[in-house]
């Protein structure tokens, strides 16, 4: 089951964590700027650590499938 949801009615179709309005790009931005996964979760408490890890795995799989 995916932890990422994309719906034109939610955040203009931007991918978000299921059951939240937290855009997936916030996770990538945080990591890109040197923040830890724990810091991201503290900033967005509606996203759990297992959900954040699952989202990273989904993104990795999607990227590797396109290579």
N, CA, C and O atoms as a Tripos MOL2 file, in Angstrom:
@<TRIPOS>MOLECULE
protein
  268   267    67     0     0
PROTEIN
NO_CHARGES

@<TRIPOS>ATOM
      1 N           0.8410   -1.1810    0.0000 N.3       1 UNK1
      2 CA          0.0000    0.0000    0.0000 C.3       1 UNK1
      3 C           0.8870    1.2460    0.0000 C.2       1 UNK1
      4 O           1.8290    1.3400    0.7860 O.2       1 UNK1
      5 N           0.5890    2.1820   -0.8650 N.am      2 UNK2
      6 CA          1.3800    3.3930   -0.9980 C.3       2 UNK2
      7 C           1.1070    4.3670    0.1450 C.2       2 UNK2
      8 O          -0.0190    4.4710    0.6320 O.2       2 UNK2
      9 N           2.1410    5.0700    0.5620 N.am      3 UNK3
     10 CA          1.9870    6.1230    1.5640 C.3       3 UNK3
     11 C           1.9180    7.4870    0.8840 C.2       3 UNK3
     12 O           1.8110    8.5200    1.5460 O.2       3 UNK3
     13 N           1.9800    7.4760   -0.4460 N.am      4 UNK4
     14 CA          1.9230    8.7040   -1.2340 C.3       4 UNK4
     15 C           0.5880    8.7410   -1.9840 C.2       4 UNK4
     16 O           0.1560    7.7520   -2.5750 O.2       4 UNK4
     17 N          -0.0380    9.8970   -1.9400 N.am      5 UNK5
     18 CA         -1.3410   10.0580   -2.5810 C.3       5 UNK5
     19 C          -1.2930   11.2940   -3.4760 C.2       5 UNK5
     20 O          -0.6990   12.3110   -3.1220 O.2       5 UNK5
     21 N          -1.9250   11.1860   -4.6310 N.am      6 UNK6
     22 CA         -1.9860   12.3070   -5.5640 C.3       6 UNK6
     23 C          -3.4170   12.4480   -6.0440 C.2       6 UNK6
     24 O          -3.9690   11.5370   -6.6610 O.2       6 UNK6
     25 N          -4.0160   13.5990   -5.7580 N.am      7 UNK7
     26 CA         -5.4120   13.8500   -6.1040 C.3       7 UNK7
     27 C          -5.5470   15.3140   -6.5040 C.2       7 UNK7
     28 O          -5.0850   16.1910   -5.7740 O.2       7 UNK7
     29 N          -6.1680   15.5970   -7.6420 N.am      8 UNK8
     30 CA         -6.3050   16.9860   -8.0780 C.3       8 UNK8
     31 C          -7.0530   17.8560   -7.0580 C.2       8 UNK8
     32 O          -6.9130   19.0790   -7.0660 O.2       8 UNK8
     33 N          -7.8360   17.2350   -6.1930 N.am      9 UNK9
     34 CA         -8.6020   17.9760   -5.1890 C.3       9 UNK9
     35 C          -7.7860   18.2790   -3.9310 C.2       9 UNK9
     36 O          -8.2300   19.0500   -3.0810 O.2       9 UNK9
     37 N          -6.6090   17.6860   -3.8060 N.am     10 UNK10
     38 CA         -5.7700   17.8890   -2.6280 C.3      10 UNK10
     39 C          -4.4700   18.5560   -3.0540 C.2      10 UNK10
     40 O          -3.7130   17.9960   -3.8470 O.2      10 UNK10
     41 N          -4.2140   19.7310   -2.5410 N.am     11 UNK11
     42 CA         -2.9760   20.4640   -2.8160 C.3      11 UNK11
     43 C          -2.7010   20.5710   -4.3220 C.2      11 UNK11
     44 O          -1.5560   20.4640   -4.7620 O.2      11 UNK11
     45 N          -3.7670   20.7850   -5.1010 N.am     12 UNK12
     46 CA         -3.6540   20.9490   -6.5610 C.3      12 UNK12
     47 C          -2.9750   19.7720   -7.2450 C.2      12 UNK12
     48 O          -2.2980   19.9480   -8.2590 O.2      12 UNK12
     49 N          -3.1500   18.5740   -6.6980 N.am     13 UNK13
     50 CA         -2.6070   17.3790   -7.3300 C.3      13 UNK13
     51 C          -1.1730   17.0640   -6.9700 C.2      13 UNK13
     52 O          -0.5940   16.1160   -7.5000 O.2      13 UNK13
     53 N          -0.5910   17.8440   -6.0770 N.am     14 UNK14
     54 CA          0.7850   17.5800   -5.6530 C.3      14 UNK14
     55 C           0.8140   16.3080   -4.8030 C.2      14 UNK14
     56 O          -0.0770   16.1130   -3.9770 O.2      14 UNK14
     57 N           1.8100   15.4420   -4.9810 N.am     15 UNK15
     58 CA          1.8910   14.2360   -4.1580 C.3      15 UNK15
     59 C           2.0480   14.6030   -2.6740 C.2      15 UNK15
     60 O           2.8910   15.4210   -2.3050 O.2      15 UNK15
     61 N           1.2130   13.9780   -1.8420 N.am     16 UNK16
     62 CA          1.2370   14.2070   -0.3980 C.3      16 UNK16
     63 C           1.2810   12.8660    0.3160 C.2      16 UNK16
     64 O           1.0250   11.8200   -0.2800 O.2      16 UNK16
     65 N           1.6080   12.9120    1.5950 N.am     17 UNK17
     66 CA          1.5210   11.7050    2.4120 C.3      17 UNK17
     67 C           0.0500   11.3910    2.6440 C.2      17 UNK17
     68 O          -0.7380   12.2890    2.9410 O.2      17 UNK17
     69 N          -0.3250   10.1230    2.5110 N.am     18 UNK18
     70 CA         -1.7140    9.6910    2.6690 C.3      18 UNK18
     71 C          -2.2620   10.1870    3.9990 C.2      18 UNK18
     72 O          -1.6130   10.0720    5.0380 O.2      18 UNK18
     73 N          -3.4720   10.7410    3.9480 N.am     19 UNK19
     74 CA         -4.1520   11.1910    5.1550 C.3      19 UNK19
     75 C          -3.6660   12.5240    5.6890 C.2      19 UNK19
     76 O          -4.0660   12.9470    6.7740 O.2      19 UNK19
     77 N          -2.7920   13.1960    4.9220 N.am     20 UNK20
     78 CA         -2.2730   14.4930    5.3440 C.3      20 UNK20
     79 C          -2.3200   15.4570    4.1720 C.2      20 UNK20
     80 O          -2.7120   15.1010    3.0600 O.2      20 UNK20
     81 N          -1.9120   16.6780    4.4490 N.am     21 UNK21
     82 CA         -1.7090   17.6640    3.3910 C.3      21 UNK21
     83 C          -0.2210   18.0190    3.3190 C.2      21 UNK21
     84 O           0.1470   19.0990    2.8550 O.2      21 UNK21
     85 N           0.6230   17.1040    3.7810 N.am     22 UNK22
     86 CA          2.0680   17.3160    3.7870 C.3      22 UNK22
     87 C           2.6200   16.8680    2.4350 C.2      22 UNK22
     88 O           2.6010   15.6790    2.1180 O.2      22 UNK22
     89 N           3.1110   17.8200    1.6360 N.am     23 UNK23
     90 CA          3.6590   17.4630    0.3310 C.3      23 UNK23
     91 C           4.9180   16.6080    0.4630 C.2      23 UNK23
     92 O           5.7390   16.8230    1.3550 O.2      23 UNK23
     93 N           5.0520   15.6590   -0.4190 N.am     24 UNK24
     94 CA          6.2190   14.7790   -0.4390 C.3      24 UNK24
     95 C           7.5010   15.5850   -0.6390 C.2      24 UNK24
     96 O           8.5490   15.2380   -0.0950 O.2      24 UNK24
     97 N           7.4120   16.6540   -1.4160 N.am     25 UNK25
     98 CA          8.6190   17.4430   -1.6740 C.3      25 UNK25
     99 C           9.1900   18.0300   -0.3870 C.2      25 UNK25
    100 O          10.3840   18.3260   -0.3380 O.2      25 UNK25
    101 N           8.3850   18.2070    0.6490 N.am     26 UNK26
    102 CA          8.9060   18.7210    1.9220 C.3      26 UNK26
    103 C           9.9430   17.7670    2.5080 C.2      26 UNK26
    104 O          10.9300   18.2070    3.0980 O.2      26 UNK26
    105 N           9.7250   16.4740    2.3480 N.am     27 UNK27
    106 CA         10.6940   15.4860    2.8400 C.3      27 UNK27
    107 C          12.0020   15.6120    2.0600 C.2      27 UNK27
    108 O          13.0780   15.6600    2.6550 O.2      27 UNK27
    109 N          11.9130   15.6640    0.7430 N.am     28 UNK28
    110 CA         13.1250   15.7830   -0.0750 C.3      28 UNK28
    111 C          13.8500   17.0940    0.2000 C.2      28 UNK28
    112 O          15.0780   17.1190    0.2820 O.2      28 UNK28
    113 N          13.1000   18.1820    0.3410 N.am     29 UNK29
    114 CA         13.7190   19.4780    0.6360 C.3      29 UNK29
    115 C          14.4640   19.4460    1.9650 C.2      29 UNK29
    116 O          15.5800   19.9530    2.0750 O.2      29 UNK29
    117 N          13.8340   18.8450    2.9720 N.am     30 UNK30
    118 CA         14.4690   18.7690    4.2890 C.3      30 UNK30
    119 C          15.7850   18.0010    4.2060 C.2      30 UNK30
    120 O          16.8060   18.4520    4.7250 O.2      30 UNK30
    121 N          15.7590   16.8530    3.5610 N.am     31 UNK31
    122 CA         16.9730   16.0400    3.4470 C.3      31 UNK31
    123 C          18.0300   16.7470    2.6100 C.2      31 UNK31
    124 O          19.2180   16.6970    2.9280 O.2      31 UNK31
    125 N          17.5960   17.4010    1.5450 N.am     32 UNK32
    126 CA         18.5210   18.1310    0.6770 C.3      32 UNK32
    127 C          19.2410   19.2450    1.4430 C.2      32 UNK32
    128 O          20.3970   19.5570    1.1540 O.2      32 UNK32
    129 N          18.5580   19.8340    2.4100 N.am     33 UNK33
    130 CA         19.1420   20.9320    3.1790 C.3      33 UNK33
    131 C          19.8320   20.4500    4.4590 C.2      33 UNK33
    132 O          20.1190   21.2460    5.3530 O.2      33 UNK33
    133 N          20.0960   19.1450    4.5400 N.am     34 UNK34
    134 CA         20.8820   18.6080    5.6430 C.3      34 UNK34
    135 C          20.1140   18.3200    6.9170 C.2      34 UNK34
    136 O          20.7120   18.0260    7.9520 O.2      34 UNK34
    137 N          18.7970   18.4020    6.8520 N.am     35 UNK35
    138 CA         18.0030   18.0740    8.0350 C.3      35 UNK35
    139 C          17.8680   16.5590    8.1270 C.2      35 UNK35
    140 O          17.8450   15.8640    7.1120 O.2      35 UNK35
    141 N          17.7810   16.0670    9.3290 N.am     36 UNK36
    142 CA         17.6370   14.6270    9.5350 C.3      36 UNK36
    143 C          16.1770   14.2140    9.3490 C.2      36 UNK36
    144 O          15.2700   15.0460    9.3310 O.2      36 UNK36
    145 N          15.9850   12.9250    9.2140 N.am     37 UNK37
    146 CA         14.6290   12.3900    9.1140 C.3      37 UNK37
    147 C          13.8500   12.7250   10.3800 C.2      37 UNK37
    148 O          12.6630   13.0440   10.3160 O.2      37 UNK37
    149 N          14.5070   12.6530   11.5170 N.am     38 UNK38
    150 CA         13.8520   12.9660   12.7850 C.3      38 UNK38
    151 C          13.4090   14.4280   12.8330 C.2      38 UNK38
    152 O          12.3360   14.7350   13.3500 O.2      38 UNK38
    153 N          14.2300   15.3260   12.2960 N.am     39 UNK39
    154 CA         13.8570   16.7430   12.2620 C.3      39 UNK39
    155 C          12.6390   16.9540   11.3650 C.2      39 UNK39
    156 O          11.7500   17.7420   11.6880 O.2      39 UNK39
    157 N          12.6050   16.2450   10.2410 N.am     40 UNK40
    158 CA         11.4370   16.3410    9.3550 C.3      40 UNK40
    159 C          10.1870   15.8990   10.1000 C.2      40 UNK40
    160 O           9.1640   16.5820   10.0550 O.2      40 UNK40
    161 N          10.2600   14.7700   10.7800 N.am     41 UNK41
    162 CA          9.1000   14.2240   11.4930 C.3      41 UNK41
    163 C           8.6560   15.1650   12.6160 C.2      41 UNK41
    164 O           7.4600   15.3100   12.8680 O.2      41 UNK41
    165 N           9.6040   15.7920   13.2790 N.am     42 UNK42
    166 CA          9.2530   16.7660   14.3150 C.3      42 UNK42
    167 C           8.5140   17.9600   13.7140 C.2      42 UNK42
    168 O           7.6070   18.5110   14.3370 O.2      42 UNK42
    169 N           8.9010   18.3550   12.5130 N.am     43 UNK43
    170 CA          8.2590   19.4850   11.8400 C.3      43 UNK43
    171 C           6.8820   19.1260   11.2890 C.2      43 UNK43
    172 O           6.0120   19.9860   11.1580 O.2      43 UNK43
    173 N           6.6960   17.8490   10.9700 N.am     44 UNK44
    174 CA          5.4370   17.3760   10.3830 C.3      44 UNK44
    175 C           4.9520   16.1450   11.1640 C.2      44 UNK44
    176 O           5.0780   15.0180   10.6850 O.2      44 UNK44
    177 N           4.4060   16.3570   12.3480 N.am     45 UNK45
    178 CA          4.0460   15.2300   13.2260 C.3      45 UNK45
    179 C           2.9290   14.3280   12.6970 C.2      45 UNK45
    180 O           2.6830   13.2600   13.2570 O.2      45 UNK45
    181 N           2.2510   14.7470   11.6240 N.am     46 UNK46
    182 CA          1.2300   13.8630   11.0470 C.3      46 UNK46
    183 C           1.8520   12.7740   10.1850 C.2      46 UNK46
    184 O           1.1660   11.8480    9.7520 O.2      46 UNK46
    185 N           3.1640   12.8880    9.9340 N.am     47 UNK47
    186 CA          3.8950   11.8710    9.1680 C.3      47 UNK47
    187 C           4.7470   11.0720   10.1520 C.2      47 UNK47
    188 O           5.5080   11.6420   10.9320 O.2      47 UNK47
    189 N           4.6120    9.7540   10.1060 N.am     48 UNK48
    190 CA          5.3940    8.9050   11.0010 C.3      48 UNK48
    191 C           6.7240    8.5290   10.3490 C.2      48 UNK48
    192 O           6.8930    8.6470    9.1350 O.2      48 UNK48
    193 N           7.6460    8.0830   11.1650 N.am     49 UNK49
    194 CA          8.9480    7.6290   10.6480 C.3      49 UNK49
    195 C           8.7650    6.4980    9.6390 C.2      49 UNK49
    196 O           9.3640    6.5580    8.5650 O.2      49 UNK49
    197 N           7.9530    5.4550    9.9370 N.am     50 UNK50
    198 CA          7.7550    4.3870    8.9430 C.3      50 UNK50
    199 C           7.1590    4.9080    7.6240 C.2      50 UNK50
    200 O           7.4990    4.4120    6.5500 O.2      50 UNK50
    201 N           6.2750    5.9030    7.7090 N.am     51 UNK51
    202 CA          5.6980    6.4610    6.4790 C.3      51 UNK51
    203 C           6.7570    7.2100    5.6690 C.2      51 UNK51
    204 O           6.8000    7.0900    4.4440 O.2      51 UNK51
    205 N           7.6050    7.9770    6.3430 N.am     52 UNK52
    206 CA          8.6550    8.7120    5.6460 C.3      52 UNK52
    207 C           9.6290    7.7470    4.9760 C.2      52 UNK52
    208 O          10.0350    7.9680    3.8350 O.2      52 UNK52
    209 N          10.0010    6.6920    5.6700 N.am     53 UNK53
    210 CA         10.9090    5.6940    5.0950 C.3      53 UNK53
    211 C          10.2470    4.9920    3.9160 C.2      53 UNK53
    212 O          10.8850    4.7650    2.8880 O.2      53 UNK53
    213 N           8.9770    4.6490    4.0590 N.am     54 UNK54
    214 CA          8.2520    3.9980    2.9640 C.3      54 UNK54
    215 C           8.1850    4.9210    1.7430 C.2      54 UNK54
    216 O           8.3120    4.4560    0.6100 O.2      54 UNK54
    217 N           7.9870    6.2170    1.9640 N.am     55 UNK55
    218 CA          7.9350    7.1660    0.8460 C.3      55 UNK55
    219 C           9.2790    7.2260    0.1330 C.2      55 UNK55
    220 O           9.3320    7.2710   -1.0960 O.2      55 UNK55
    221 N          10.3560    7.2270    0.8970 N.am     56 UNK56
    222 CA         11.6900    7.2310    0.2830 C.3      56 UNK56
    223 C          11.9200    5.9570   -0.5300 C.2      56 UNK56
    224 O          12.5070    6.0090   -1.6110 O.2      56 UNK56
    225 N          11.4650    4.8260   -0.0190 N.am     57 UNK57
    226 CA         11.6090    3.5650   -0.7500 C.3      57 UNK57
    227 C          10.7840    3.5820   -2.0330 C.2      57 UNK57
    228 O          11.2400    3.0970   -3.0680 O.2      57 UNK57
    229 N           9.5660    4.1390   -1.9720 N.am     58 UNK58
    230 CA          8.7200    4.2320   -3.1590 C.3      58 UNK58
    231 C           9.3830    5.1220   -4.2060 C.2      58 UNK58
    232 O           9.4020    4.7860   -5.3900 O.2      58 UNK58
    233 N           9.9190    6.2420   -3.7730 N.am     59 UNK59
    234 CA         10.5760    7.1590   -4.7050 C.3      59 UNK59
    235 C          11.8070    6.5100   -5.3260 C.2      59 UNK59
    236 O          12.0640    6.6590   -6.5200 O.2      59 UNK59
    237 N          12.5550    5.7980   -4.5140 N.am     60 UNK60
    238 CA         13.7420    5.0910   -5.0230 C.3      60 UNK60
    239 C          13.3420    4.0640   -6.0760 C.2      60 UNK60
    240 O          13.9470    3.9960   -7.1460 O.2      60 UNK60
    241 N          12.3280    3.2720   -5.7730 N.am     61 UNK61
    242 CA         11.8680    2.2500   -6.7140 C.3      61 UNK61
    243 C          11.3830    2.8820   -8.0140 C.2      61 UNK61
    244 O          11.6790    2.3760   -9.0960 O.2      61 UNK61
    245 N          10.6440    3.9810   -7.9180 N.am     62 UNK62
    246 CA         10.1320    4.6550   -9.1120 C.3      62 UNK62
    247 C          11.2810    5.1920   -9.9530 C.2      62 UNK62
    248 O          11.2510    5.0940  -11.1800 O.2      62 UNK62
    249 N          12.2830    5.7520   -9.3080 N.am     63 UNK63
    250 CA         13.4290    6.2850  -10.0340 C.3      63 UNK63
    251 C          14.2090    5.1720  -10.7100 C.2      63 UNK63
    252 O          14.5710    5.2910  -11.8800 O.2      63 UNK63
    253 N          14.4690    4.1060   -9.9980 N.am     64 UNK64
    254 CA         15.2540    2.9960  -10.5640 C.3      64 UNK64
    255 C          14.5150    2.3130  -11.7070 C.2      64 UNK64
    256 O          15.1450    1.8130  -12.6400 O.2      64 UNK64
    257 N          13.1690    2.2870  -11.6440 N.am     65 UNK65
    258 CA         12.3910    1.7010  -12.7320 C.3      65 UNK65
    259 C          12.4980    2.5280  -14.0070 C.2      65 UNK65
    260 O          12.3130    1.9970  -15.1030 O.2      65 UNK65
    261 N          12.7960    3.8250  -13.8810 N.am     66 UNK66
    262 CA         12.8600    4.7050  -15.0560 C.3      66 UNK66
    263 C          14.2500    4.7670  -15.6590 C.2      66 UNK66
    264 O          14.4340    5.3420  -16.7320 O.2      66 UNK66
    265 N          15.2230    4.1880  -14.9890 N.am     67 UNK67
    266 CA         16.5940    4.2260  -15.5180 C.3      67 UNK67
    267 C          16.8180    3.1580  -16.5600 C.2      67 UNK67
    268 O          17.9160    3.0500  -17.1060 O.2      67 UNK67
@<TRIPOS>BOND
     1     1     2 1
     2     2     3 1
     3     3     4 2
     4     3     5 am
     5     5     6 1
     6     6     7 1
     7     7     8 2
     8     7     9 am
     9     9    10 1
    10    10    11 1
    11    11    12 2
    12    11    13 am
    13    13    14 1
    14    14    15 1
    15    15    16 2
    16    15    17 am
    17    17    18 1
    18    18    19 1
    19    19    20 2
    20    19    21 am
    21    21    22 1
    22    22    23 1
    23    23    24 2
    24    23    25 am
    25    25    26 1
    26    26    27 1
    27    27    28 2
    28    27    29 am
    29    29    30 1
    30    30    31 1
    31    31    32 2
    32    31    33 am
    33    33    34 1
    34    34    35 1
    35    35    36 2
    36    35    37 am
    37    37    38 1
    38    38    39 1
    39    39    40 2
    40    39    41 am
    41    41    42 1
    42    42    43 1
    43    43    44 2
    44    43    45 am
    45    45    46 1
    46    46    47 1
    47    47    48 2
    48    47    49 am
    49    49    50 1
    50    50    51 1
    51    51    52 2
    52    51    53 am
    53    53    54 1
    54    54    55 1
    55    55    56 2
    56    55    57 am
    57    57    58 1
    58    58    59 1
    59    59    60 2
    60    59    61 am
    61    61    62 1
    62    62    63 1
    63    63    64 2
    64    63    65 am
    65    65    66 1
    66    66    67 1
    67    67    68 2
    68    67    69 am
    69    69    70 1
    70    70    71 1
    71    71    72 2
    72    71    73 am
    73    73    74 1
    74    74    75 1
    75    75    76 2
    76    75    77 am
    77    77    78 1
    78    78    79 1
    79    79    80 2
    80    79    81 am
    81    81    82 1
    82    82    83 1
    83    83    84 2
    84    83    85 am
    85    85    86 1
    86    86    87 1
    87    87    88 2
    88    87    89 am
    89    89    90 1
    90    90    91 1
    91    91    92 2
    92    91    93 am
    93    93    94 1
    94    94    95 1
    95    95    96 2
    96    95    97 am
    97    97    98 1
    98    98    99 1
    99    99   100 2
   100    99   101 am
   101   101   102 1
   102   102   103 1
   103   103   104 2
   104   103   105 am
   105   105   106 1
   106   106   107 1
   107   107   108 2
   108   107   109 am
   109   109   110 1
   110   110   111 1
   111   111   112 2
   112   111   113 am
   113   113   114 1
   114   114   115 1
   115   115   116 2
   116   115   117 am
   117   117   118 1
   118   118   119 1
   119   119   120 2
   120   119   121 am
   121   121   122 1
   122   122   123 1
   123   123   124 2
   124   123   125 am
   125   125   126 1
   126   126   127 1
   127   127   128 2
   128   127   129 am
   129   129   130 1
   130   130   131 1
   131   131   132 2
   132   131   133 am
   133   133   134 1
   134   134   135 1
   135   135   136 2
   136   135   137 am
   137   137   138 1
   138   138   139 1
   139   139   140 2
   140   139   141 am
   141   141   142 1
   142   142   143 1
   143   143   144 2
   144   143   145 am
   145   145   146 1
   146   146   147 1
   147   147   148 2
   148   147   149 am
   149   149   150 1
   150   150   151 1
   151   151   152 2
   152   151   153 am
   153   153   154 1
   154   154   155 1
   155   155   156 2
   156   155   157 am
   157   157   158 1
   158   158   159 1
   159   159   160 2
   160   159   161 am
   161   161   162 1
   162   162   163 1
   163   163   164 2
   164   163   165 am
   165   165   166 1
   166   166   167 1
   167   167   168 2
   168   167   169 am
   169   169   170 1
   170   170   171 1
   171   171   172 2
   172   171   173 am
   173   173   174 1
   174   174   175 1
   175   175   176 2
   176   175   177 am
   177   177   178 1
   178   178   179 1
   179   179   180 2
   180   179   181 am
   181   181   182 1
   182   182   183 1
   183   183   184 2
   184   183   185 am
   185   185   186 1
   186   186   187 1
   187   187   188 2
   188   187   189 am
   189   189   190 1
   190   190   191 1
   191   191   192 2
   192   191   193 am
   193   193   194 1
   194   194   195 1
   195   195   196 2
   196   195   197 am
   197   197   198 1
   198   198   199 1
   199   199   200 2
   200   199   201 am
   201   201   202 1
   202   202   203 1
   203   203   204 2
   204   203   205 am
   205   205   206 1
   206   206   207 1
   207   207   208 2
   208   207   209 am
   209   209   210 1
   210   210   211 1
   211   211   212 2
   212   211   213 am
   213   213   214 1
   214   214   215 1
   215   215   216 2
   216   215   217 am
   217   217   218 1
   218   218   219 1
   219   219   220 2
   220   219   221 am
   221   221   222 1
   222   222   223 1
   223   223   224 2
   224   223   225 am
   225   225   226 1
   226   226   227 1
   227   227   228 2
   228   227   229 am
   229   229   230 1
   230   230   231 1
   231   231   232 2
   232   231   233 am
   233   233   234 1
   234   234   235 1
   235   235   236 2
   236   235   237 am
   237   237   238 1
   238   238   239 1
   239   239   240 2
   240   239   241 am
   241   241   242 1
   242   242   243 1
   243   243   244 2
   244   243   245 am
   245   245   246 1
   246   246   247 1
   247   247   248 2
   248   247   249 am
   249   249   250 1
   250   250   251 1
   251   251   252 2
   252   251   253 am
   253   253   254 1
   254   254   255 1
   255   255   256 2
   256   255   257 am
   257   257   258 1
   258   258   259 1
   259   259   260 2
   260   259   261 am
   261   261   262 1
   262   262   263 1
   263   263   264 2
   264   263   265 am
   265   265   266 1
   266   266   267 1
   267   267   268 2
@<TRIPOS>SUBSTRUCTURE
     1 UNK1         2 RESIDUE 1 A UNK
     2 UNK2         6 RESIDUE 1 A UNK
     3 UNK3        10 RESIDUE 1 A UNK
     4 UNK4        14 RESIDUE 1 A UNK
     5 UNK5        18 RESIDUE 1 A UNK
     6 UNK6        22 RESIDUE 1 A UNK
     7 UNK7        26 RESIDUE 1 A UNK
     8 UNK8        30 RESIDUE 1 A UNK
     9 UNK9        34 RESIDUE 1 A UNK
    10 UNK10       38 RESIDUE 1 A UNK
    11 UNK11       42 RESIDUE 1 A UNK
    12 UNK12       46 RESIDUE 1 A UNK
    13 UNK13       50 RESIDUE 1 A UNK
    14 UNK14       54 RESIDUE 1 A UNK
    15 UNK15       58 RESIDUE 1 A UNK
    16 UNK16       62 RESIDUE 1 A UNK
    17 UNK17       66 RESIDUE 1 A UNK
    18 UNK18       70 RESIDUE 1 A UNK
    19 UNK19       74 RESIDUE 1 A UNK
    20 UNK20       78 RESIDUE 1 A UNK
    21 UNK21       82 RESIDUE 1 A UNK
    22 UNK22       86 RESIDUE 1 A UNK
    23 UNK23       90 RESIDUE 1 A UNK
    24 UNK24       94 RESIDUE 1 A UNK
    25 UNK25       98 RESIDUE 1 A UNK
    26 UNK26      102 RESIDUE 1 A UNK
    27 UNK27      106 RESIDUE 1 A UNK
    28 UNK28      110 RESIDUE 1 A UNK
    29 UNK29      114 RESIDUE 1 A UNK
    30 UNK30      118 RESIDUE 1 A UNK
    31 UNK31      122 RESIDUE 1 A UNK
    32 UNK32      126 RESIDUE 1 A UNK
    33 UNK33      130 RESIDUE 1 A UNK
    34 UNK34      134 RESIDUE 1 A UNK
    35 UNK35      138 RESIDUE 1 A UNK
    36 UNK36      142 RESIDUE 1 A UNK
    37 UNK37      146 RESIDUE 1 A UNK
    38 UNK38      150 RESIDUE 1 A UNK
    39 UNK39      154 RESIDUE 1 A UNK
    40 UNK40      158 RESIDUE 1 A UNK
    41 UNK41      162 RESIDUE 1 A UNK
    42 UNK42      166 RESIDUE 1 A UNK
    43 UNK43      170 RESIDUE 1 A UNK
    44 UNK44      174 RESIDUE 1 A UNK
    45 UNK45      178 RESIDUE 1 A UNK
    46 UNK46      182 RESIDUE 1 A UNK
    47 UNK47      186 RESIDUE 1 A UNK
    48 UNK48      190 RESIDUE 1 A UNK
    49 UNK49      194 RESIDUE 1 A UNK
    50 UNK50      198 RESIDUE 1 A UNK
    51 UNK51      202 RESIDUE 1 A UNK
    52 UNK52      206 RESIDUE 1 A UNK
    53 UNK53      210 RESIDUE 1 A UNK
    54 UNK54      214 RESIDUE 1 A UNK
    55 UNK55      218 RESIDUE 1 A UNK
    56 UNK56      222 RESIDUE 1 A UNK
    57 UNK57      226 RESIDUE 1 A UNK
    58 UNK58      230 RESIDUE 1 A UNK
    59 UNK59      234 RESIDUE 1 A UNK
    60 UNK60      238 RESIDUE 1 A UNK
    61 UNK61      242 RESIDUE 1 A UNK
    62 UNK62      246 RESIDUE 1 A UNK
    63 UNK63      250 RESIDUE 1 A UNK
    64 UNK64      254 RESIDUE 1 A UNK
    65 UNK65      258 RESIDUE 1 A UNK
    66 UNK66      262 RESIDUE 1 A UNK
    67 UNK67      266 RESIDUE 1 A UNK
